[in-house]
Amino acid sequence: MHCKFRFAALLTLFLLAGCARKPSSKVVRLAIPPFENLSDGRTEEWAARALSEAAAASLSGSHKVLPILVSSRNDAAWSGATEVLDGYFTVSRGRLRLSLRREAVAQRRTLGRFTASEPWPDGLFDAARRLARWIDPEAPGDAFTGSIEALRNFAEARSSSSAEQAAAAYERATAADPDFGAAYVGWTRLLLARGDRTGFRQVLARAQARAGRLSEAQRSELDLLKAVADGDPTARRRALERLSRTAPADVDLLHQLAREDMARRNYDAAAAFYARITELNPMDADAWNQLGYAQARRRNLKAARLALAEYRRLAPEEANPLDSLGDVHYLLGDFREAEKYYLEAHRKNPNFLNGAALYKAARARLMSGDLDGADALLKRYVEERAAIPDSAAQFRQAQWLYMTGRKREAFAAMEKMAGATLGEMAALAALQLAWWSQEATQVEAAHRWGRKALDAATSPVLRRMASIFLKASGGTASEKLSTGDEKMAEVLRMLFAGQYAGAVPLLEQLRNSETLANPELVEALLAWALVETGQATKAVSLLATYELPSVGLEDPLAVWVFPKLLRARAAVLAAQGRRAESAAMENVYRRVSGE
């Protein structure tokens, strides 16, 4: 097909992975610090920041350059800038003279020089516009201000280290120019960050009253701030999308949108966003990595491998590209290839993710049906981590014993962990024992371990997990649960009781929640419930990919679900007519369940 690098074509390119790329339209990330004032007096000091702010505004909307305002020349490197403007200005005899150079940050090589001379102070705006046209003649620029007084106060606000003084300066700026959108954006952002909700609402109302005089980018930023203040994820998303359209070179906005789409399981859109980022910045290693995962979630292994090959080229000394290659193969059920890449990652860096790559290799071997080989890899992982020492490895080993059907040994090992550790690790061990006791219909023991987990836990996450368990198992929990957590507890109660038909609609509601903490686990529970109610074909999309092993400790609920999900997968594969794969998964289930 013919490739055109617009949004829709980018989607087609990476979804099909079938056409050559044209030369990259790489975006320049240009750091703009305040320019040095070499005038005889200091009364013009405000212009140092004012010039950089006005120049950045004049570059807004550029397809080629992303202006990044920084506090000093030295901040350019950590800001992620590829280039920086560096220079000075003087004011003498009623003239502003500006002398700058454009420099490549990594090579410290001068790329060009710019000079301007304009009347002082009104010519400051013309100097900034000329500078922007020198950098990118096609940049549309954003609505700014034509008032020197407004600009002076805006620069003071942006430079101030005092929130109170900055707020007062923003107020003076908008009084001098009531249509100064950038000042309203800065002011509302400051008030929201300070937690001044009343002040935020008042200033936002003033800005919205002038909305017709503000730019689309400024209105979008104000809408974004309002959505954040209101806790409205839908409005936040709309504002982000509008803002990204006004700033086509802003890859940071695209990263935000892509991350949200990944969290929502909207993998087509996420892949398109990450593809766009790699076009704008081919050196963005994280974008290539995430693009690989998005493509794998779309079941496009070829495209995933292509993206991760580029990531590997950009980070040849790191273990993570190899680990990512292991993950995408695991996601799509190619467990032998997954194991190979996990072991390569471990060889490159045995301490990568605290040795988790070796644990993941053991999980991949297990999923391929070789329990003895998997046990050998797990034993190697535990022995290597024992030299650290790493108590998490002992915890993993106890979970492993349970997941592979050796429940008596698992109970003994986890009880030892619960008694020998303190704090969060002891709480997590108690919670895992609570789940296992519930599975064994030892209800009193389950409640006792659940209470121990809640009493020992200090983190909100673990206290929440313990409270959900206690609520689901009929115990008592002192923690107040959210509506979503109450619903999850009710689902688990139904699953404990084998009431799968009743659990399905609740799980479907949870799956569509905007605030879902663990969407993959909810989808796994839904798939299991659907299979148990004879609806295996409805579970196909839910089990399109395999759940990745955790790089940290496995969720106690996920360990409880693991063998049940193996059997559900076997049923779903059989419903699709994939008999050989179904038989292989049934074999893994029988190996780990002891049936």
Secondary structure per residue as TSV (DSSP state, phi and psi in degrees):
chain	resnum	aa	ss	phi	psi
A	1	M	-	360.0	158.8
A	2	H	-	-83.0	130.6
A	3	C	-	-98.9	126.3
A	4	K	-	-125.0	129.5
A	5	F	-	-90.6	58.8
A	6	R	S	-98.3	178.0
A	7	F	H	-58.2	-51.5
A	8	A	H	-64.2	-37.6
A	9	A	H	-70.1	-33.7
A	10	L	H	-61.5	-40.9
A	11	L	H	-59.5	-48.2
A	12	T	H	-60.9	-42.8
A	13	L	H	-55.9	-50.9
A	14	F	H	-84.5	-21.9
A	15	L	H	-74.8	-35.8
A	16	L	H	-92.9	-24.3
A	17	A	T	50.5	45.7
A	18	G	-	-128.0	12.6
A	19	C	S	-140.8	158.3
A	20	A	-	-76.0	153.1
A	21	R	-	-89.8	140.5
A	22	K	-	-84.5	169.0
A	23	P	-	-54.0	140.5
A	24	S	-	-67.2	142.9
A	25	S	-	-99.1	64.9
A	26	K	-	-60.7	135.9
A	27	V	-	-88.5	136.1
A	28	V	E	-85.2	125.0
A	29	R	E	-94.7	102.6
A	30	L	E	-102.3	112.3
A	31	A	E	-78.1	132.3
A	32	I	E	-125.1	99.2
A	33	P	-	-85.3	168.8
A	34	P	-	-60.6	140.1
A	35	F	-	-85.4	147.8
A	36	E	E	-72.0	135.5
A	37	N	E	-92.9	111.4
A	38	L	-	-106.4	20.4
A	39	S	S	-71.4	161.4
A	40	D	S	-65.5	-38.6
A	41	G	S	-99.7	173.6
A	42	R	S	-108.4	2.3
A	43	T	T	-68.0	-18.1
A	44	E	T	-94.4	9.4
A	45	E	T	-58.3	-33.2
A	46	W	H	-59.4	-27.0
A	47	A	H	-68.3	-19.7
A	48	A	H	-59.3	-46.5
A	49	R	H	-80.6	-36.2
A	50	A	H	-61.0	-41.2
A	51	L	H	-63.8	-43.6
A	52	S	H	-68.4	-38.0
A	53	E	H	-65.2	-44.0
A	54	A	H	-66.3	-38.3
A	55	A	H	-65.4	-42.8
A	56	A	H	-62.4	-41.5
A	57	A	H	-63.0	-37.5
A	58	S	H	-70.7	-19.1
A	59	L	H	-94.0	-4.6
A	60	S	T	-59.5	141.9
A	61	G	T	85.1	-1.4
A	62	S	-	-64.4	141.3
A	63	H	S	-86.8	-10.8
A	64	K	S	-111.4	-26.7
A	65	V	E	-131.3	131.4
A	66	L	E	-107.7	107.2
A	67	P	E	-73.8	135.0
A	68	I	E	-124.6	111.1
A	69	L	E	-77.3	126.1
A	70	V	-	-126.1	163.8
A	71	S	S	-79.8	-25.4
A	72	S	S	-158.2	165.8
A	73	R	G	-57.9	-34.4
A	74	N	G	-70.7	-18.1
A	75	D	G	-82.7	-5.6
A	76	A	T	-61.1	-42.7
A	77	A	T	-65.7	-48.3
A	78	W	T	-71.2	-17.0
A	79	S	T	-75.8	-7.3
A	80	G	T	84.9	10.9
A	81	A	-	-70.6	145.9
A	82	T	S	-97.4	-23.1
A	83	E	E	-138.1	162.7
A	84	V	E	-143.4	145.0
A	85	L	E	-94.7	132.3
A	86	D	E	-139.4	135.2
A	87	G	E	167.1	-159.6
A	88	Y	E	-147.9	169.1
A	89	F	E	-137.9	158.7
A	90	T	E	-134.8	152.6
A	91	V	E	-123.9	119.8
A	92	S	E	-153.5	132.4
A	93	R	T	53.7	42.4
A	94	G	T	74.9	14.9
A	95	R	E	-124.9	140.2
A	96	L	E	-98.2	124.7
A	97	R	E	-119.7	127.3
A	98	L	E	-118.9	130.9
A	99	S	E	-134.1	115.3
A	100	L	E	-133.4	159.0
A	101	R	E	-131.2	147.2
A	102	R	E	-103.5	125.6
A	103	E	E	-128.5	139.6
A	104	A	E	-74.9	125.2
A	105	V	T	-65.1	-50.3
A	106	A	T	-66.6	-42.6
A	107	Q	T	-90.1	-11.1
A	108	R	T	50.7	45.9
A	109	R	E	-112.5	133.0
A	110	T	E	-72.3	127.8
A	111	L	E	-101.7	-19.4
A	112	G	E	176.2	162.9
A	113	R	E	-127.2	147.0
A	114	F	E	-133.2	136.2
A	115	T	E	-133.9	150.6
A	116	A	E	-150.9	152.0
A	117	S	E	-137.7	121.8
A	118	E	E	-139.8	159.0
A	119	P	E	-61.0	144.4
A	120	W	T	-102.9	135.1
A	121	P	T	-97.5	-12.9
A	122	D	T	-62.7	-25.7
A	123	G	T	-74.5	-2.9
A	124	L	H	-58.6	-40.1
A	125	F	H	-64.9	-41.9
A	126	D	H	-65.5	-37.2
A	127	A	H	-62.4	-42.8
A	128	A	H	-65.2	-41.4
A	129	R	H	-66.7	-39.8
A	130	R	H	-63.4	-40.4
A	131	L	H	-61.3	-45.3
A	132	A	H	-63.1	-40.6
A	133	R	H	-66.5	-32.0
A	134	W	H	-65.5	-37.8
A	135	I	H	-76.3	-47.6
A	136	D	-	-148.0	99.6
A	137	P	T	-60.6	-19.1
A	138	E	T	-97.2	-0.1
A	139	A	-	-64.9	126.3
A	140	P	-	-71.9	-27.7
A	141	G	-	77.1	163.1
A	142	D	-	-117.7	155.3
A	143	A	-	-59.4	130.0
A	144	F	-	-124.4	-118.6
A	145	T	-	-146.3	153.0
A	146	G	-	-109.8	9.2
A	147	S	-	-102.3	121.0
A	148	I	H	-63.2	-39.9
A	149	E	H	-62.9	-42.1
A	150	A	H	-63.8	-43.0
A	151	L	H	-64.7	-40.4
A	152	R	H	-59.4	-46.6
A	153	N	H	-70.3	-34.9
A	154	F	H	-63.0	-44.2
A	155	A	H	-62.8	-38.2
A	156	E	H	-63.9	-42.3
A	157	A	H	-62.9	-42.6
A	158	R	H	-70.6	-23.5
A	159	S	H	-93.8	-15.6
A	160	S	-	-73.1	141.3
A	161	S	S	-93.7	-3.8
A	162	S	-	-105.3	123.5
A	163	A	H	-63.2	-38.6
A	164	E	H	-64.9	-44.5
A	165	Q	H	-67.4	-37.0
A	166	A	H	-64.3	-43.6
A	167	A	H	-62.1	-41.2
A	168	A	H	-64.9	-38.5
A	169	A	H	-69.1	-38.8
A	170	Y	H	-61.3	-40.1
A	171	E	H	-63.7	-41.1
A	172	R	H	-66.1	-36.6
A	173	A	H	-63.6	-44.2
A	174	T	H	-75.1	-23.7
A	175	A	H	-70.3	-38.0
A	176	A	H	-71.9	-32.2
A	177	D	-	-141.4	95.4
A	178	P	T	-63.3	-11.1
A	179	D	T	-105.0	19.7
A	180	F	-	-83.1	88.2
A	181	G	H	-61.5	-40.5
A	182	A	H	-62.0	-33.5
A	183	A	H	-69.8	-39.9
A	184	Y	H	-63.3	-41.0
A	185	V	H	-62.4	-48.1
A	186	G	H	-62.4	-40.0
A	187	W	H	-67.4	-48.6
A	188	T	H	-64.9	-37.8
A	189	R	H	-62.1	-43.0
A	190	L	H	-61.0	-47.2
A	191	L	H	-65.1	-40.0
A	192	L	H	-65.6	-41.3
A	193	A	H	-63.9	-32.0
A	194	R	H	-79.7	-9.6
A	195	G	T	80.7	15.8
A	196	D	-	-87.7	80.7
A	197	R	H	-66.4	-36.6
A	198	T	H	-65.5	-49.1
A	199	G	H	-61.4	-39.3
A	200	F	H	-59.1	-48.3
A	201	R	H	-62.9	-38.7
A	202	Q	H	-65.7	-47.2
A	203	V	H	-68.7	-38.6
A	204	L	H	-60.2	-41.2
A	205	A	H	-62.6	-39.7
A	206	R	H	-63.2	-42.1
A	207	A	H	-66.8	-42.6
A	208	Q	H	-65.9	-28.2
A	209	A	H	-67.1	-21.6
A	210	R	T	-105.6	14.7
A	211	A	G	-54.5	-36.0
A	212	G	G	-64.3	-18.7
A	213	R	G	-100.5	-1.7
A	214	L	S	-98.2	160.8
A	215	S	-	-77.4	163.9
A	216	E	H	-60.8	-39.1
A	217	A	H	-63.3	-42.4
A	218	Q	H	-68.6	-40.2
A	219	R	H	-63.4	-39.2
A	220	S	H	-65.6	-41.0
A	221	E	H	-63.5	-41.2
A	222	L	H	-65.5	-40.6
A	223	D	H	-64.2	-36.6
A	224	L	H	-64.7	-45.0
A	225	L	H	-62.7	-40.2
A	226	K	H	-64.0	-42.3
A	227	A	H	-63.2	-39.2
A	228	V	H	-64.1	-44.7
A	229	A	H	-63.5	-36.8
A	230	D	H	-82.4	-11.3
A	231	G	T	65.4	38.8
A	232	D	-	-107.6	96.1
A	233	P	H	-65.5	-30.9
A	234	T	H	-68.2	-46.5
A	235	A	H	-66.4	-35.4
A	236	R	H	-61.8	-43.1
A	237	R	H	-63.8	-44.3
A	238	R	H	-59.9	-42.8
A	239	A	H	-66.0	-40.5
A	240	L	H	-61.6	-42.5
A	241	E	H	-64.2	-43.4
A	242	R	H	-63.4	-41.5
A	243	L	H	-65.1	-38.5
A	244	S	H	-66.5	-30.7
A	245	R	H	-70.8	-28.7
A	246	T	H	-83.7	-14.8
A	247	A	-	-128.1	70.5
A	248	P	T	-61.8	-19.0
A	249	A	T	-94.5	-0.9
A	250	D	-	-85.3	93.2
A	251	V	H	-69.8	-22.8
A	252	D	H	-64.1	-39.9
A	253	L	H	-64.3	-41.4
A	254	L	H	-63.5	-37.4
A	255	H	H	-61.5	-43.4
A	256	Q	H	-59.8	-46.7
A	257	L	H	-63.1	-42.2
A	258	A	H	-64.3	-43.3
A	259	R	H	-60.9	-41.3
A	260	E	H	-64.8	-40.5
A	261	D	H	-67.1	-35.0
A	262	M	H	-63.9	-43.8
A	263	A	H	-64.0	-31.9
A	264	R	T	-86.5	2.5
A	265	R	T	63.1	25.7
A	266	N	-	-93.3	75.7
A	267	Y	H	-74.1	-28.3
A	268	D	H	-61.0	-49.7
A	269	A	H	-65.8	-40.0
A	270	A	H	-61.4	-43.3
A	271	A	H	-61.7	-39.8
A	272	A	H	-65.6	-41.6
A	273	F	H	-64.1	-46.4
A	274	Y	H	-65.2	-34.9
A	275	A	H	-63.3	-40.9
A	276	R	H	-63.1	-40.5
A	277	I	H	-62.1	-43.2
A	278	T	H	-68.3	-24.9
A	279	E	H	-71.9	-43.2
A	280	L	H	-70.3	-35.5
A	281	N	-	-140.6	86.9
A	282	P	T	-61.5	-14.3
A	283	M	T	-91.7	4.8
A	284	D	-	-79.2	92.1
A	285	A	H	-62.9	-39.1
A	286	D	H	-63.3	-37.6
A	287	A	H	-64.5	-41.1
A	288	W	H	-63.3	-40.9
A	289	N	H	-61.7	-50.1
A	290	Q	H	-67.4	-32.2
A	291	L	H	-61.8	-38.5
A	292	G	H	-59.4	-44.3
A	293	Y	H	-67.0	-41.2
A	294	A	H	-60.8	-41.7
A	295	Q	H	-67.7	-37.7
A	296	A	H	-64.7	-41.6
A	297	R	H	-61.8	-25.8
A	298	R	T	-86.1	2.2
A	299	R	T	65.2	33.8
A	300	N	-	-112.5	84.0
A	301	L	H	-66.0	-37.1
A	302	K	H	-60.4	-48.0
A	303	A	H	-66.0	-36.1
A	304	A	H	-63.1	-44.4
A	305	R	H	-64.5	-38.5
A	306	L	H	-63.0	-44.7
A	307	A	H	-63.9	-42.7
A	308	L	H	-74.3	-24.1
A	309	A	H	-65.3	-38.8
A	310	E	H	-68.0	-40.5
A	311	Y	H	-60.5	-41.9
A	312	R	H	-65.0	-36.1
A	313	R	H	-65.2	-36.7
A	314	L	H	-77.1	-24.1
A	315	A	-	-132.7	64.2
A	316	P	T	-67.4	-22.6
A	317	E	T	-91.9	-4.6
A	318	E	-	-94.9	152.4
A	319	A	S	-83.9	-21.8
A	320	N	H	-61.3	-39.8
A	321	P	H	-58.1	-38.0
A	322	L	H	-68.0	-41.7
A	323	D	H	-61.9	-40.1
A	324	S	H	-64.4	-39.8
A	325	L	H	-61.7	-38.4
A	326	G	H	-61.1	-43.2
A	327	D	H	-63.4	-44.6
A	328	V	H	-67.8	-33.3
A	329	H	H	-70.7	-38.0
A	330	Y	H	-63.5	-45.3
A	331	L	H	-53.9	-35.7
A	332	L	T	-101.3	13.1
A	333	G	T	82.8	10.5
A	334	D	-	-94.1	79.1
A	335	F	H	-73.8	-30.3
A	336	R	H	-66.6	-44.4
A	337	E	H	-65.3	-39.3
A	338	A	H	-58.7	-47.1
A	339	E	H	-59.0	-42.6
A	340	K	H	-58.3	-47.1
A	341	Y	H	-70.5	-36.3
A	342	Y	H	-61.9	-41.8
A	343	L	H	-68.4	-35.3
A	344	E	H	-63.0	-42.0
A	345	A	H	-62.3	-41.3
A	346	H	H	-66.3	-39.5
A	347	R	H	-64.2	-37.8
A	348	K	H	-67.6	-38.2
A	349	N	-	-152.1	95.9
A	350	P	T	-61.0	-22.5
A	351	N	T	-95.0	3.3
A	352	F	G	-59.2	125.3
A	353	L	G	50.8	40.1
A	354	N	G	55.2	39.7
A	355	G	G	78.9	10.7
A	356	A	H	-63.4	-26.8
A	357	A	H	-61.3	-36.0
A	358	L	H	-70.4	-38.6
A	359	Y	H	-62.1	-42.1
A	360	K	H	-66.0	-33.2
A	361	A	H	-62.8	-39.9
A	362	A	H	-62.9	-41.3
A	363	R	H	-64.6	-40.0
A	364	A	H	-64.2	-41.7
A	365	R	H	-63.4	-39.9
A	366	L	H	-60.4	-44.4
A	367	M	H	-69.0	-18.6
A	368	S	T	-84.5	-2.5
A	369	G	T	98.2	3.4
A	370	D	-	-104.1	85.9
A	371	L	H	-66.3	-40.5
A	372	D	H	-63.1	-45.3
A	373	G	H	-64.2	-36.9
A	374	A	H	-66.1	-42.2
A	375	D	H	-59.4	-39.3
A	376	A	H	-64.5	-41.1
A	377	L	H	-68.2	-38.9
A	378	L	H	-65.0	-41.3
A	379	K	H	-60.8	-42.5
A	380	R	H	-61.8	-42.2
A	381	Y	H	-60.0	-47.3
A	382	V	H	-64.1	-42.0
A	383	E	H	-64.8	-42.1
A	384	E	H	-65.5	-39.6
A	385	R	H	-74.8	-22.8
A	386	A	H	-64.8	-26.8
A	387	A	T	-72.9	-11.3
A	388	I	S	-73.8	-53.6
A	389	P	-	-85.6	164.0
A	390	D	-	-137.9	105.3
A	391	S	H	-65.9	-23.4
A	392	A	H	-61.9	-31.2
A	393	A	H	-65.6	-39.2
A	394	Q	H	-65.0	-36.8
A	395	F	H	-64.3	-46.1
A	396	R	H	-58.9	-39.5
A	397	Q	H	-63.3	-41.5
A	398	A	H	-64.2	-42.8
A	399	Q	H	-62.4	-39.2
A	400	W	H	-60.3	-44.0
A	401	L	H	-58.8	-40.9
A	402	Y	H	-68.5	-45.5
A	403	M	H	-64.5	-22.4
A	404	T	T	-105.5	19.4
A	405	G	T	89.0	1.4
A	406	R	-	-100.0	72.2
A	407	K	H	-71.9	-36.6
A	408	R	H	-63.5	-45.8
A	409	E	H	-64.5	-36.5
A	410	A	H	-63.4	-45.6
A	411	F	H	-58.3	-46.2
A	412	A	H	-63.0	-43.4
A	413	A	H	-67.0	-40.0
A	414	M	H	-73.7	-35.0
A	415	E	H	-62.8	-37.7
A	416	K	H	-63.1	-41.7
A	417	M	H	-62.7	-43.5
A	418	A	H	-62.0	-33.8
A	419	G	H	-85.8	-22.5
A	420	A	H	-99.7	-9.0
A	421	T	-	-115.7	168.8
A	422	L	-	-126.6	166.0
A	423	G	H	64.9	-136.9
A	424	E	H	-64.5	-36.4
A	425	M	H	-65.7	-41.2
A	426	A	H	-64.9	-39.0
A	427	A	H	-65.1	-41.2
A	428	L	H	-67.4	-39.6
A	429	A	H	-63.4	-42.4
A	430	A	H	-63.2	-40.1
A	431	L	H	-66.0	-40.2
A	432	Q	H	-63.2	-40.4
A	433	L	H	-65.1	-32.6
A	434	A	H	-63.0	-45.4
A	435	W	H	-61.6	-45.2
A	436	W	H	-67.1	-37.7
A	437	S	H	-65.8	-39.0
A	438	Q	H	-62.4	-41.4
A	439	E	H	-62.4	-34.1
A	440	A	T	-86.2	9.2
A	441	T	T	57.0	29.1
A	442	Q	-	-94.7	77.2
A	443	V	H	-64.0	-44.5
A	444	E	H	-62.6	-42.2
A	445	A	H	-64.9	-38.9
A	446	A	H	-60.4	-45.4
A	447	H	H	-65.9	-39.1
A	448	R	H	-63.2	-44.5
A	449	W	H	-68.9	-36.2
A	450	G	H	-62.1	-41.9
A	451	R	H	-65.9	-40.0
A	452	K	H	-61.6	-40.1
A	453	A	H	-63.1	-44.9
A	454	L	H	-65.6	-39.9
A	455	D	H	-68.6	-35.3
A	456	A	H	-84.4	-24.7
A	457	A	-	-71.2	139.9
A	458	T	-	-115.1	-26.4
A	459	S	S	-78.8	142.7
A	460	P	H	-58.0	-35.6
A	461	V	H	-64.4	-47.3
A	462	L	H	-70.7	-36.3
A	463	R	H	-63.5	-38.8
A	464	R	H	-63.7	-45.2
A	465	M	H	-61.6	-42.6
A	466	A	H	-65.8	-39.1
A	467	S	H	-66.7	-40.2
A	468	I	H	-61.2	-43.8
A	469	F	H	-60.2	-49.0
A	470	L	H	-61.1	-42.2
A	471	K	H	-62.9	-42.7
A	472	A	H	-67.5	-34.9
A	473	S	H	-90.8	1.4
A	474	G	T	88.9	9.0
A	475	G	-	-84.1	-170.0
A	476	T	-	-116.7	137.0
A	477	A	-	-129.5	134.1
A	478	S	-	-81.6	-18.2
A	479	E	S	-76.5	138.4
A	480	K	-	-81.7	130.0
A	481	L	-	-100.3	149.3
A	482	S	-	-70.4	168.6
A	483	T	H	-58.7	-42.7
A	484	G	H	-64.0	-40.1
A	485	D	H	-68.8	-36.3
A	486	E	H	-60.9	-40.8
A	487	K	H	-66.6	-40.4
A	488	M	H	-63.7	-40.8
A	489	A	H	-62.0	-39.7
A	490	E	H	-66.3	-39.4
A	491	V	H	-59.1	-48.1
A	492	L	H	-65.0	-36.9
A	493	R	H	-58.9	-43.3
A	494	M	H	-65.6	-40.1
A	495	L	H	-66.1	-40.0
A	496	F	H	-56.6	-38.6
A	497	A	T	-88.1	0.1
A	498	G	T	74.3	19.5
A	499	Q	-	-90.7	66.8
A	500	Y	H	-67.5	-38.6
A	501	A	H	-62.2	-38.3
A	502	G	H	-71.5	-28.6
A	503	A	H	-74.5	-29.2
A	504	V	H	-57.2	-53.4
A	505	P	H	-63.1	-35.0
A	506	L	H	-66.7	-40.5
A	507	L	H	-65.8	-36.9
A	508	E	H	-64.1	-37.7
A	509	Q	H	-64.4	-45.8
A	510	L	H	-62.4	-39.0
A	511	R	H	-61.0	-32.4
A	512	N	T	-90.1	5.2
A	513	S	-	-73.2	139.4
A	514	E	T	-71.8	-23.5
A	515	T	T	-107.7	22.4
A	516	L	-	-64.8	127.3
A	517	A	S	-78.6	-37.5
A	518	N	-	-135.2	77.3
A	519	P	H	-62.2	-35.1
A	520	E	H	-65.3	-38.5
A	521	L	H	-67.9	-39.8
A	522	V	H	-63.6	-41.5
A	523	E	H	-64.5	-36.6
A	524	A	H	-64.6	-43.3
A	525	L	H	-63.5	-40.3
A	526	L	H	-63.8	-43.7
A	527	A	H	-60.1	-44.2
A	528	W	H	-59.7	-47.0
A	529	A	H	-64.4	-38.7
A	530	L	H	-63.9	-43.3
A	531	V	H	-62.4	-42.0
A	532	E	H	-66.4	-20.7
A	533	T	T	-100.9	14.8
A	534	G	T	77.3	22.7
A	535	Q	-	-117.0	49.1
A	536	A	G	-60.0	-36.2
A	537	T	G	-64.2	-28.4
A	538	K	G	-73.8	-15.4
A	539	A	G	-92.0	-2.6
A	540	V	T	-57.9	-50.8
A	541	S	G	-66.7	-27.7
A	542	L	G	-70.6	-28.3
A	543	L	G	-112.7	32.4
A	544	A	S	-66.9	-27.5
A	545	T	S	-129.6	165.0
A	546	Y	-	-92.9	148.8
A	547	E	-	-73.8	128.4
A	548	L	-	-72.4	144.0
A	549	P	-	-60.8	146.4
A	550	S	-	-75.2	141.4
A	551	V	S	-78.1	-20.1
A	552	G	S	-102.4	-156.1
A	553	L	S	-73.0	144.4
A	554	E	-	-67.9	142.2
A	555	D	-	-60.1	128.6
A	556	P	H	-54.0	-35.9
A	557	L	H	-66.8	-39.3
A	558	A	H	-64.5	-36.3
A	559	V	H	-65.3	-40.0
A	560	W	H	-64.4	-38.2
A	561	V	H	-78.1	-25.2
A	562	F	H	-47.2	-55.9
A	563	P	H	-66.7	-33.0
A	564	K	H	-64.7	-36.0
A	565	L	H	-72.6	-31.2
A	566	L	H	-60.5	-44.6
A	567	R	H	-68.5	-39.0
A	568	A	H	-61.9	-39.9
A	569	R	H	-63.5	-41.6
A	570	A	H	-59.6	-41.0
A	571	A	H	-67.1	-40.4
A	572	V	H	-66.4	-42.9
A	573	L	H	-62.4	-39.5
A	574	A	H	-64.9	-38.5
A	575	A	H	-65.1	-25.8
A	576	Q	T	-86.0	-3.2
A	577	G	T	81.6	12.9
A	578	R	-	-94.2	73.3
A	579	R	H	-64.5	-42.8
A	580	A	H	-64.6	-44.0
A	581	E	H	-65.9	-37.9
A	582	S	H	-62.7	-43.6
A	583	A	H	-63.6	-39.7
A	584	A	H	-63.6	-41.5
A	585	M	H	-70.5	-36.1
A	586	E	H	-64.0	-36.1
A	587	N	H	-64.8	-43.1
A	588	V	H	-61.2	-42.8
A	589	Y	H	-59.4	-45.9
A	590	R	H	-65.2	-35.3
A	591	R	H	-65.0	-39.6
A	592	V	H	-89.9	-17.5
A	593	S	H	-96.6	-17.3
A	594	G	-	82.0	5.1
A	595	E	-	-77.4	360.0
